[in-house]
């Protein structure tokens, strides 16, 4: 089980992520921070999954779990823009 939530708000300068991943031993990890950063990881009991998920939704995070994570970017082209592979 996993969830990938994002919170983007230009007026508040927010561009944050919250990634939840079940570890399989009765716990899950939550990695969070600013998009593009490594983030901070915390471990919680699986019983806290729904509570943590709902907390983030109430704060304005949007579930983007179905999106493919892209981790490679080609060198800059065309005036400084980067093409995503």
C-alpha positions as CSV (number, residue, x, y, z in Angstrom):
1,X,0.0,0.0,0.0
2,X,1.3,3.5,-0.8
3,X,0.1,7.0,-1.3
4,X,1.7,10.1,-2.9
5,X,0.2,13.4,-2.0
6,X,1.2,16.9,-3.1
7,X,0.4,20.4,-2.0
8,X,1.0,23.2,-4.5
9,X,0.0,26.8,-3.6
10,X,1.8,29.6,-5.4
11,X,0.4,32.3,-3.1
12,X,1.8,30.5,0.0
13,X,5.0,29.4,-1.8
14,X,4.1,25.7,-1.1
15,X,5.4,22.9,-3.3
16,X,5.4,20.0,-0.9
17,X,5.1,16.2,-1.1
18,X,4.0,13.5,1.4
19,X,4.8,9.9,0.4
20,X,3.4,7.0,2.5
21,X,4.7,3.5,2.0
22,X,3.8,0.3,3.9
23,X,6.9,-1.5,5.2
24,X,5.1,-4.8,5.7
25,X,5.9,-5.2,9.4
26,X,2.9,-3.4,10.8
27,X,4.4,0.0,10.1
28,X,4.6,2.5,7.3
29,X,7.1,5.2,6.5
30,X,6.1,8.8,5.6
31,X,8.6,10.8,3.7
32,X,7.8,14.5,3.3
33,X,9.3,17.8,2.4
34,X,9.7,20.3,-0.5
35,X,9.4,18.8,-4.0
36,X,12.9,18.2,-5.3
37,X,14.4,17.7,-1.8
38,X,15.3,14.4,-0.2
39,X,12.8,14.9,2.5
40,X,12.4,13.7,6.1
41,X,11.3,10.1,6.9
42,X,9.2,9.1,9.9
43,X,7.8,5.7,10.8
44,X,4.3,5.2,12.1
45,X,2.1,2.2,13.0
46,X,-0.1,1.1,10.2
47,X,-3.1,1.9,12.4
48,X,-2.3,5.6,11.9
49,X,-2.5,5.4,8.1
50,X,-6.0,6.8,7.7
51,X,-5.5,9.5,10.3
52,X,-2.3,10.8,8.7
53,X,-3.8,10.6,5.2
54,X,-6.9,12.5,6.2
55,X,-4.7,15.2,8.0
56,X,-2.9,15.9,4.8
57,X,-6.1,16.0,2.7
58,X,-7.6,18.5,5.1
59,X,-4.4,20.7,4.8
60,X,-4.9,20.8,1.0
61,X,-2.8,18.0,-0.2
62,X,-4.1,16.2,-3.3
63,X,-3.6,12.4,-3.9
64,X,-1.5,11.9,-7.0
65,X,-0.7,8.2,-6.3
66,X,-1.5,7.2,-9.9
67,X,1.2,9.4,-11.4
68,X,4.5,8.0,-12.5
69,X,7.5,9.3,-10.6
70,X,10.1,10.7,-13.0
71,X,13.6,10.7,-11.5
72,X,15.7,11.4,-14.6
73,X,16.0,14.7,-16.4
74,X,18.1,15.2,-19.6
75,X,20.5,18.1,-19.9
76,X,19.0,21.6,-20.4
77,X,17.9,22.4,-24.0
78,X,16.1,25.2,-25.8
79,X,16.9,28.2,-23.7
80,X,17.3,26.5,-20.3
81,X,14.3,24.2,-20.3
82,X,14.9,20.5,-19.5
83,X,13.3,17.7,-21.3
84,X,11.9,14.9,-19.1
85,X,12.6,11.4,-20.3
